[in-house]
Amino acid sequence: MARKSFDAFPETFVSNSETTKLASKAVRASKLRKLASRLYSRDLTSAPEVIVRRNLWPIVAGYYPDALIADRTALEGAPAKDGSVFLVSQRGQSDVALPGFTLRPRRGAPAQPSDLPFMGVLRLSSPARTLLDNFAVSRSRGSVTRTLSKKEIEAHLENLLRRSGEDELNRLRDEARRLAPALDRKKEFAALDKMIGALLNTQTDRLQTPAGRARRKGLPFDTQRVELFEALRAALHRTPPQTRPAAPSDGTTLPFFEAYFSNFIEGTEFAVEEAVAIVFENRIPNARPQDAHDILGTYRIVADAAEMARLPETFAEFERLLKRRHAQIMQARPDKAPGQYKTEPNRAGSTMFVAPELVRGTLDQGLKVCSSLLTPFQRAVFMMFLTAEVHPFADGNGRIARIMMNAELVAAGEQRIIIPTVYRANNLSALKAISNRTSAEPLILMLDFAQRFSLAIDWTSFARAEADLKAAKAFMDSTEAENRGIRLRLPEGDTR
């Protein structure tokens, strides 16, 4: 039915035989503007591509009321990088060019009962149909192909398996098997079945992605974490190389404060004199025996020069070191499975760490990335983040991460790093910055300053070190320090 006034039109619309004359009249009166063939808008100021992006799906429905969102667009959930929107429609096969986008319809099987309602008028290919359609061979339309490559589909399936488990992949395969005859996709189903079987280790197929091949070897990994590892590696390569030989030490004072602070910032809080009695006099307080053993276990590792000089050359050696050191720290807490990887997911605030079944593979991938780093400081930063980000154990992950960090430095004769209580918030915010994909640089800068601070302390006697640490406000609670505007500072006159 013809409209009597352009005011009745929606902001942006596709004209038809009943509305074209009224729309043309409104354009001449500067009440509408034409954006593309049959496409008009009452927005006279916004950029055309912005208008189309804002109204994309109603526009698609205007041109193709029977459209099924399909192929690459259905799998990716958005237009392609060149703006292509791939559709199945019985209304035609000619592309429609719009500002910033191109609608690319094709003929195909009509919507099936399992296809999903979308935006009121359109339909969206079901996940099973989307996979079948994407296995079809296609030519490039614009700068992208209509369907994803086999490598891209494999990455999608591996990610789905990692996030949702084998049952979801098997459910999708069963649904695709049922749909294939109606869609004339029997050949495509055979390829999908083979790929899923390879990912589940029930069939043989040539997998192309690193994640897929790792899964076949029994070492599936968290691909997003590996991306973070690569970002940190790149940032470390941009960091100017530096060498900071270890400061003179009496052999016990620095390891004591390293163990003391490493436990304190994790919530195992003792006064310095209480920790001294635990470590040097073996006086275990009756009220807190497990906390005392945490400090004692940490100290025995970090004070052992031979142990701290051990670095892994293979992944098997890395796992042995990691588990043995964790077992020694947590030996008084059998409920935390000392020396055993976690069996339940763990998190800190909104950060969910690597899933238990992906721990070994993610550590393996991280160690491979670390092997390309040249300096002890670079490897120390990376080892700390690798262990902290994977969080492989039920508890004690921060402590073991700092031990793995300092082992890289001790083995090279360089200054180890302590994270004093007042610096706890800096440590956490730097880790969050890279975990949230913001930036790797804060972690590097934070540990660089912590190493400079550690180098500036006089470790040749307990009394001198404690005095330097007190003067630097190292023992202050980080929240209180933040509220009072107090920062960790180098000792007076130090320029290192």
C-alpha positions as a printed NumPy array, in Angstrom:
array([[  0.   ,   0.   ,   0.   ],
       [  1.396,   3.398,  -0.981],
       [  2.457,   5.732,   1.807],
       [  0.984,   9.257,   1.831],
       [  3.944,  11.028,   3.408],
       [  7.685,  10.519,   3.579],
       [  7.363,  11.075,   7.362],
       [  5.913,   7.573,   7.571],
       [  9.119,   6.016,   6.248],
       [ 11.623,   4.449,   8.704],
       [ 14.956,   6.231,   9.002],
       [ 16.507,   4.035,   6.304],
       [ 14.561,   1.835,   3.893],
       [ 14.624,  -0.008,   0.577],
       [ 11.967,   1.257,  -1.835],
       [  9.61 ,  -0.897,  -3.854],
       [  7.253,  -0.248,  -6.753],
       [  4.726,   1.406,  -4.425],
       [  7.162,   3.762,  -2.691],
       [  9.741,   4.691,  -5.327],
       [  7.887,   7.786,  -6.633],
       [  7.258,   9.179,  -3.146],
       [ 10.883,   8.563,  -2.175],
       [ 12.146,  10.325,  -5.315],
       [  9.914,  13.307,  -4.559],
       [ 11.256,  13.459,  -1.   ],
       [ 14.841,  13.424,  -2.306],
       [ 14.088,  16.389,  -4.584],
       [ 12.633,  18.183,  -1.548],
       [ 15.822,  17.428,   0.437],
       [ 13.811,  15.402,   2.932],
       [ 15.516,  12.104,   2.032],
       [ 18.788,  11.189,   0.433],
       [ 19.586,   8.255,  -1.812],
       [ 22.445,   6.051,  -0.586],
       [ 22.361,   3.3  ,  -3.238],
       [ 19.996,   1.75 ,  -5.728],
       [ 16.554,   1.759,  -4.036],
       [ 18.141,   2.676,  -0.67 ],
       [ 17.037,   5.912,   1.012],
       [ 17.568,   7.529,   4.406],
       [ 16.058,  10.391,   6.375],
       [ 19.48 ,  10.878,   8.042],
       [ 20.936,  13.768,   6.024],
       [ 24.155,  14.231,   7.998],
       [ 25.773,  10.909,   8.979],
       [ 28.295,   9.248,   6.688],
       [ 26.554,   6.786,   4.333],
       [ 28.611,   3.788,   5.529],
       [ 27.693,   4.63 ,   9.142],
       [ 23.995,   4.677,   8.259],
       [ 24.253,   1.346,   6.442],
       [ 26.199,  -0.276,   9.292],
       [ 23.579,   0.903,  11.781],
       [ 20.702,  -0.494,   9.709],
       [ 22.432,  -3.37 ,   7.935],
       [ 20.074,  -6.256,   8.664],
       [ 16.828,  -4.359,   7.998],
       [ 18.435,  -3.244,   4.731],
       [ 19.268,  -6.869,   3.857],
       [ 15.643,  -7.785,   4.565],
       [ 14.515,  -4.906,   2.356],
       [ 16.398,  -6.263,  -0.645],
       [ 15.964,  -9.982,   0.139],
       [ 12.982, -10.675,   2.448],
       [ 13.596, -14.431,   2.157],
       [ 17.337, -14.174,   2.88 ],
       [ 19.209, -16.778,   4.878],
       [ 22.482, -15.492,   6.371],
       [ 24.936, -18.126,   5.191],
       [ 28.454, -19.29 ,   4.457],
       [ 31.317, -17.196,   5.887],
       [ 28.946, -14.569,   7.287],
       [ 27.034, -17.142,   9.349],
       [ 30.209, -18.69 ,  10.78 ],
       [ 31.967, -15.417,  11.556],
       [ 28.799, -13.719,  12.775],
       [ 29.557, -10.499,  10.914],
       [ 30.305,  -9.125,   7.444],
       [ 33.678, -10.08 ,   5.982],
       [ 36.643,  -7.738,   6.241],
       [ 35.792,  -6.246,   2.818],
       [ 32.152,  -5.694,   3.822],
       [ 30.763,  -8.727,   1.993],
       [ 27.536, -10.211,   3.391],
       [ 26.864, -13.712,   2.04 ],
       [ 23.252, -14.844,   1.68 ],
       [ 21.057, -17.586,   0.281],
       [ 18.007, -16.19 ,  -1.522],
       [ 15.65 , -17.186,  -4.264],
       [ 15.275, -13.495,  -5.296],
       [ 18.362, -13.291,  -7.497],
       [ 22.108, -13.697,  -7.721],
       [ 23.253, -10.166,  -8.499],
       [ 25.417,  -8.398,  -5.927],
       [ 24.08 ,  -5.203,  -4.371],
       [ 26.702,  -2.538,  -3.701],
       [ 26.075,  -0.37 ,  -0.63 ],
       [ 28.285,   2.226,   1.053],
       [ 30.862,   0.115,   2.929],
       [ 29.123,  -3.211,   2.257],
       [ 28.159,  -5.57 ,  -0.554],
       [ 25.28 ,  -8.027,  -0.405],
       [ 26.266, -11.25 ,  -2.195],
       [ 23.286, -13.608,  -2.632],
       [ 23.351, -17.101,  -4.113],
       [ 20.698, -19.694,  -4.774],
       [ 20.604, -22.721,  -2.527],
       [ 18.455, -24.942,  -0.39 ],
       [ 15.771, -22.909,   1.399],
       [ 15.771, -22.405,   5.133],
       [ 15.446, -25.634,   7.116],
       [ 13.504, -26.074,  10.356],
       [ 16.807, -26.051,  12.271],
       [ 17.826, -22.662,  10.819],
       [ 17.342, -19.819,  13.247],
       [ 15.08 , -16.747,  13.167],
       [ 17.157, -13.597,  12.794],
       [ 16.174,  -9.944,  13.221],
       [ 12.472, -10.652,  12.875],
       [ 12.383, -11.316,   9.114],
       [ 15.641, -13.023,   8.141],
       [ 16.942, -16.501,   8.962],
       [ 20.412, -17.547,  10.114],
       [ 22.011, -20.827,   9.082],
       [ 22.176, -23.322,  11.935],
       [ 25.684, -24.163,  13.186],
       [ 25.566, -27.587,  11.494],
       [ 24.381, -26.154,   8.155],
       [ 26.972, -23.396,   8.388],
       [ 29.763, -25.956,   8.703],
       [ 28.481, -27.987,   5.763],
       [ 28.14 , -24.906,   3.551],
       [ 31.624, -23.715,   4.45 ],
       [ 33.135, -27.   ,   3.267],
       [ 31.859, -26.226,  -0.24 ],
       [ 34.51 , -24.972,  -2.655],
       [ 34.028, -21.304,  -3.554],
       [ 35.705, -18.612,  -5.606],
       [ 36.718, -15.215,  -4.34 ],
       [ 33.97 , -12.602,  -4.268],
       [ 35.633,  -9.25 ,  -3.767],
       [ 38.742,  -9.718,  -1.647],
       [ 37.442, -12.744,   0.276],
       [ 36.022, -16.148,  -0.571],
       [ 32.415, -17.015,   0.19 ],
       [ 33.506, -19.875,   2.445],
       [ 36.315, -20.333,   4.925],
       [ 39.417, -22.359,   4.15 ],
       [ 39.818, -25.814,   5.695],
       [ 42.457, -24.388,   8.003],
       [ 40.042, -21.704,   9.215],
       [ 37.275, -24.272,   9.759],
       [ 39.703, -26.469,  11.677],
       [ 40.613, -23.538,  13.92 ],
       [ 36.892, -22.908,  14.515],
       [ 36.239, -26.555,  15.413],
       [ 39.28 , -26.784,  17.682],
       [ 38.163, -23.656,  19.51 ],
       [ 34.661, -25.114,  19.866],
       [ 36.103, -28.375,  21.198],
       [ 38.29 , -26.492,  23.671],
       [ 35.421, -24.362,  24.956],
       [ 32.445, -26.726,  24.812],
       [ 33.9  , -30.226,  24.848],
       [ 33.552, -33.397,  22.794],
       [ 29.798, -33.744,  23.344],
       [ 29.097, -30.487,  21.488],
       [ 31.28 , -31.496,  18.557],
       [ 29.575, -34.881,  18.353],
       [ 26.151, -33.224,  18.542],
       [ 27.03 , -30.919,  15.649],
       [ 28.304, -33.842,  13.604],
       [ 25.084, -35.808,  14.179],
       [ 22.989, -32.796,  13.145],
       [ 25.137, -32.255,  10.03 ],
       [ 24.718, -35.932,   9.1  ],
       [ 20.933, -35.516,   9.274],
       [ 20.955, -32.279,   7.228],
       [ 23.424, -33.27 ,   4.501],
       [ 20.988, -35.095,   2.161],
       [ 18.429, -32.232,   2.182],
       [ 21.179, -29.719,   1.398],
       [ 22.931, -31.916,  -1.174],
       [ 26.048, -31.744,   1.023],
       [ 26.986, -35.43 ,   1.358],
       [ 30.544, -34.829,   0.116],
       [ 30.932, -31.864,   2.446],
       [ 29.689, -33.952,   5.371],
       [ 32.322, -36.599,   4.657],
       [ 35.039, -33.915,   4.912],
       [ 33.524, -32.491,   8.104],
       [ 33.226, -35.944,   9.657],
       [ 36.856, -36.687,   8.887],
       [ 38.082, -33.41 ,  10.377],
       [ 36.065, -33.825,  13.577],
       [ 37.282, -37.408,  13.865],
       [ 40.886, -36.258,  13.567],
       [ 40.399, -33.642,  16.284],
       [ 38.845, -36.312,  18.524],
       [ 41.599, -38.819,  17.645],
       [ 39.101, -41.316,  16.222],
       [ 40.057, -40.88 ,  12.548],
       [ 43.117, -39.848,  10.595],
       [ 43.179, -36.593,   8.665],
       [ 45.848, -34.036,   7.875],
       [ 45.334, -31.25 ,  10.399],
       [ 46.791, -27.86 ,   9.479],
       [ 46.635, -25.672,  12.576],
       [ 49.215, -25.787,  15.393],
       [ 46.374, -26.204,  17.893],
       [ 44.904, -29.113,  15.944],
       [ 48.252, -30.88 ,  15.582],
       [ 49.001, -30.353,  19.268],
       [ 45.646, -31.876,  20.174],
       [ 46.463, -34.942,  18.076],
       [ 49.665, -35.319,  20.121],
       [ 47.744, -35.138,  23.387],
       [ 48.873, -31.589,  24.216],
       [ 45.924, -29.289,  23.45 ],
       [ 46.576, -25.678,  24.373],
       [ 44.846, -22.374,  25.013],
       [ 45.275, -20.458,  21.744],
       [ 44.407, -17.09 ,  23.273],
       [ 47.109, -17.511,  25.926],
       [ 49.649, -18.417,  23.255],
       [ 48.753, -15.156,  21.506],
       [ 49.566, -13.345,  24.767],
       [ 52.89 , -15.191,  24.957],
       [ 53.717, -14.022,  21.44 ],
       [ 52.785, -10.441,  22.35 ],
       [ 55.079, -10.56 ,  25.38 ],
       [ 57.899, -12.084,  23.355],
       [ 57.614,  -9.29 ,  20.774],
       [ 57.602,  -6.619,  23.502],
       [ 60.645,  -8.187,  25.17 ],
       [ 62.525,  -8.203,  21.87 ],
       [ 61.917,  -4.458,  21.697],
       [ 63.4  ,  -4.027,  25.186],
       [ 67.047,  -2.871,  25.149],
       [ 69.27 ,  -5.7  ,  26.434],
       [ 70.757,  -5.197,  29.872],
       [ 73.021,  -7.006,  32.307],
       [ 72.797,  -6.516,  36.062],
       [ 75.289,  -8.76 ,  37.884],
       [ 74.068,  -9.916,  41.272],
       [ 74.793,  -7.612,  44.21 ],
       [ 77.081,  -8.893,  46.997],
       [ 75.13 , -10.969,  49.522],
       [ 75.784, -12.979,  52.656],
       [ 73.96 , -15.918,  51.067],
       [ 70.961, -16.029,  53.407],
       [ 69.509, -12.53 ,  53.727],
       [ 68.309, -12.058,  50.157],
       [ 66.734, -15.544,  49.933],
       [ 65.025, -14.917,  53.272],
       [ 63.379, -11.691,  52.148],
       [ 62.583, -13.183,  48.75 ],
       [ 60.672, -16.003,  50.466],
       [ 59.172, -13.645,  53.039],
       [ 57.748, -11.162,  50.527],
       [ 56.699, -13.863,  48.041],
       [ 54.502, -15.434,  50.719],
       [ 53.328, -12.169,  52.278],
       [ 51.845, -10.822,  49.052],
       [ 49.936, -14.108,  48.674],
       [ 48.331, -13.69 ,  52.106],
       [ 50.753, -15.701,  54.263],
       [ 51.514, -12.828,  56.606],
       [ 54.029, -12.953,  59.429],
       [ 56.011, -10.266,  61.19 ],
       [ 59.659, -10.313,  60.129],
       [ 60.812, -11.6  ,  63.536],
       [ 58.269, -14.446,  63.362],
       [ 59.527, -15.433,  59.914],
       [ 63.131, -15.295,  61.167],
       [ 62.236, -17.749,  63.943],
       [ 60.544, -20.068,  61.43 ],
       [ 63.364, -20.052,  58.873],
       [ 66.505, -19.852,  60.987],
       [ 65.381, -21.413,  64.282],
       [ 62.856, -23.923,  62.895],
       [ 60.248, -22.672,  65.373],
       [ 56.884, -23.581,  63.869],
       [ 53.975, -21.729,  65.533],
       [ 51.318, -24.143,  66.767],
       [ 48.498, -21.947,  65.504],
       [ 49.78 , -21.686,  61.92 ],
       [ 51.917, -24.687,  61.007],
       [ 50.902, -24.768,  57.332],
       [ 51.624, -21.064,  56.785],
       [ 55.005, -21.526,  58.461],
       [ 55.864, -24.46 ,  56.19 ],
       [ 54.939, -22.36 ,  53.134],
       [ 57.626, -19.831,  54.05 ],
       [ 60.128, -22.499,  55.051],
       [ 59.554, -24.505,  51.868],
       [ 59.957, -21.407,  49.7  ],
       [ 63.128, -20.389,  51.532],
       [ 64.733, -23.803,  51.15 ],
       [ 64.309, -23.605,  47.392],
       [ 65.448, -20.007,  46.854],
       [ 68.406, -20.381,  49.252],
       [ 69.676, -23.472,  47.438],
       [ 72.137, -22.111,  44.876],
       [ 72.36 , -25.406,  43.004],
       [ 68.578, -25.725,  42.773],
       [ 68.13 , -22.144,  41.597],
       [ 70.78 , -22.636,  38.905],
       [ 68.839, -25.5  ,  37.306],
       [ 67.151, -24.537,  34.049],
       [ 65.09 , -26.829,  31.825],
       [ 66.354, -27.809,  28.394],
       [ 63.291, -29.86 ,  27.48 ],
       [ 59.606, -29.707,  28.3  ],
       [ 59.913, -32.875,  30.39 ],
       [ 62.638, -31.214,  32.492],
       [ 60.525, -28.078,  32.808],
       [ 57.591, -30.078,  34.165],
       [ 59.816, -31.945,  36.619],
       [ 61.292, -28.701,  37.966],
       [ 57.908, -27.023,  38.198],
       [ 56.255, -29.915,  40.02 ],
       [ 59.177, -30.626,  42.365],
       [ 59.463, -27.005,  43.445],
       [ 55.718, -26.719,  43.93 ],
       [ 55.676, -29.919,  45.995],
       [ 58.363, -28.528,  48.303],
       [ 56.522, -25.231,  48.858],
       [ 53.137, -26.858,  49.458],
       [ 54.266, -30.017,  51.259],
       [ 52.278, -29.113,  54.387],
       [ 49.054, -28.697,  52.397],
       [ 48.042, -32.121,  51.065],
       [ 44.6  , -30.719,  50.214],
       [ 46.295, -28.524,  47.556],
       [ 47.809, -31.538,  45.735],
       [ 51.514, -30.59 ,  46.081],
       [ 53.376, -31.166,  42.834],
       [ 50.22 , -32.092,  40.892],
       [ 48.487, -30.016,  38.257],
       [ 45.043, -28.689,  39.079],
       [ 41.97 , -30.765,  38.288],
       [ 39.435, -27.949,  38.688],
       [ 39.361, -24.523,  36.955],
       [ 40.731, -21.608,  38.979],
       [ 40.28 , -17.881,  38.713],
       [ 41.255, -14.556,  40.271],
       [ 38.498, -11.95 ,  40.137],
       [ 37.195, -11.866,  36.576],
       [ 40.244, -13.695,  35.16 ],
       [ 39.652, -17.376,  34.416],
       [ 42.988, -19.159,  34.078],
       [ 43.869, -21.946,  31.654],
       [ 41.527, -24.941,  31.826],
       [ 43.006, -28.042,  33.519],
       [ 43.012, -30.138,  30.347],
       [ 44.982, -27.401,  28.515],
       [ 47.674, -26.826,  31.16 ],
       [ 50.38 , -29.123,  29.78 ],
       [ 49.922, -28.075,  26.174],
       [ 49.874, -24.361,  27.012],
       [ 53.023, -24.669,  29.136],
       [ 54.672, -26.577,  26.286],
       [ 53.795, -23.866,  23.761],
       [ 54.975, -21.155,  26.156],
       [ 58.325, -22.843,  26.662],
       [ 58.799, -22.957,  22.9  ],
       [ 58.114, -19.223,  22.66 ],
       [ 60.529, -18.556,  25.534],
       [ 63.336, -20.396,  23.741],
       [ 63.67 , -17.513,  21.266],
       [ 64.479, -14.958,  24.004],
       [ 68.116, -13.996,  24.33 ],
       [ 68.801, -12.382,  27.694],
       [ 68.287, -13.72 ,  31.239],
       [ 66.016, -10.78 ,  32.102],
       [ 63.816, -11.447,  29.062],
       [ 63.501, -15.122,  29.948],
       [ 62.866, -14.286,  33.609],
       [ 59.96 , -11.974,  32.737],
       [ 58.544, -14.543,  30.348],
       [ 58.839, -17.456,  32.793],
       [ 57.082, -15.462,  35.49 ],
       [ 54.183, -14.578,  33.191],
       [ 53.945, -18.056,  31.651],
       [ 53.543, -19.728,  35.03 ],
       [ 51.281, -17.055,  36.501],
       [ 48.993, -16.91 ,  33.457],
       [ 48.575, -20.67 ,  33.12 ],
       [ 48.114, -21.045,  36.911],
       [ 48.851, -24.776,  36.692],
       [ 48.273, -25.631,  40.366],
       [ 45.375, -25.344,  42.777],
       [ 47.429, -22.963,  44.975],
       [ 50.935, -21.53 ,  45.204],
       [ 51.052, -20.294,  41.596],
       [ 52.379, -16.822,  42.385],
       [ 55.207, -18.21 ,  44.492],
       [ 56.237, -20.794,  41.94 ],
       [ 56.054, -18.167,  39.171],
       [ 58.545, -15.945,  41.008],
       [ 60.835, -18.9  ,  41.679],
       [ 60.88 , -19.816,  37.981],
       [ 61.578, -16.159,  37.187],
       [ 64.509, -15.851,  39.567],
       [ 66.032, -19.174,  38.547],
       [ 66.695, -17.652,  35.11 ],
       [ 68.567, -14.773,  36.758],
       [ 70.46 , -16.799,  39.367],
       [ 71.659, -19.281,  36.739],
       [ 73.156, -16.377,  34.768],
       [ 74.727, -14.677,  37.818],
       [ 72.346, -11.734,  37.549],
       [ 70.363,  -9.902,  40.219],
       [ 67.257, -11.733,  41.311],
       [ 63.974,  -9.864,  41.73 ],
       [ 61.892,  -9.435,  44.855],
       [ 58.363,  -8.061,  44.884],
       [ 57.949,  -6.316,  48.266],
       [ 54.582,  -5.892,  49.936],
       [ 54.223,  -2.243,  48.936],
       [ 54.701,  -3.229,  45.292],
       [ 51.948,  -5.853,  45.266],
       [ 49.358,  -3.664,  43.518],
       [ 51.892,  -2.726,  40.822],
       [ 52.583,  -6.407,  40.254],
       [ 48.895,  -7.28 ,  39.947],
       [ 48.004,  -4.359,  37.683],
       [ 50.909,  -5.18 ,  35.346],
       [ 49.768,  -8.798,  35.075],
       [ 46.183,  -7.688,  34.441],
       [ 47.328,  -5.301,  31.712],
       [ 48.722,  -8.105,  29.595],
       [ 46.068, -10.676,  30.586],
       [ 43.372,  -8.264,  29.415],
       [ 45.251,  -7.759,  26.138],
       [ 45.989,  -4.151,  26.904],
       [ 49.777,  -4.09 ,  26.86 ],
       [ 52.834,  -6.172,  27.731],
       [ 55.031,  -3.16 ,  28.49 ],
       [ 53.759,  -2.515,  32.067],
       [ 54.898,  -5.997,  33.141],
       [ 58.366,  -5.451,  31.692],
       [ 58.701,  -2.003,  33.267],
       [ 57.399,  -3.231,  36.631],
       [ 59.907,  -6.081,  36.838],
       [ 62.703,  -3.872,  35.515],
       [ 62.19 ,  -1.441,  38.387],
       [ 61.848,  -4.306,  40.871],
       [ 65.211,  -5.658,  39.73 ],
       [ 66.821,  -2.225,  40.065],
       [ 65.328,  -1.95 ,  43.538],
       [ 66.611,  -5.398,  44.518],
       [ 70.074,  -4.475,  43.253],
       [ 70.088,  -1.282,  45.335],
       [ 69.536,  -3.038,  48.679],
       [ 72.561,  -3.944,  50.816],
       [ 72.228,  -7.714,  51.195],
       [ 75.57 ,  -8.217,  52.963],
       [ 73.9  ,  -8.379,  56.372],
       [ 70.389,  -8.858,  57.686],
       [ 70.424,  -5.61 ,  59.65 ],
       [ 71.553,  -3.506,  56.662],
       [ 69.01 ,  -5.076,  54.315],
       [ 66.138,  -4.643,  56.77 ],
       [ 67.083,  -0.999,  57.319],
       [ 67.179,  -0.342,  53.552],
       [ 63.832,  -2.065,  53.065],
       [ 62.198,  -0.098,  55.86 ],
       [ 63.551,   3.188,  54.47 ],
       [ 62.086,   2.284,  51.074],
       [ 58.643,   1.565,  52.651],
       [ 58.91 ,  -1.996,  51.315],
       [ 56.858,  -3.496,  54.168],
       [ 53.874,  -1.137,  53.797],
       [ 50.518,  -2.507,  52.703],
       [ 50.089,  -1.633,  49.026],
       [ 46.513,  -0.37 ,  49.431],
       [ 47.486,   1.909,  52.309],
       [ 50.48 ,   3.141,  50.356],
       [ 48.285,   3.889,  47.356],
       [ 45.825,   5.845,  49.497],
       [ 48.657,   7.872,  50.998],
       [ 50.463,   8.443,  47.706],
       [ 53.534,   6.473,  48.794],
       [ 55.573,   4.581,  46.186],
       [ 58.395,   2.082,  46.399],
       [ 61.603,   4.035,  45.977],
       [ 65.267,   3.315,  45.559],
       [ 67.542,   4.009,  48.555],
       [ 68.808,   7.58 ,  48.849],
       [ 71.493,   8.434,  46.307],
       [ 71.108,   5.222,  44.291],
       [ 71.206,   5.73 ,  40.512],
       [ 71.12 ,   2.145,  39.326]])
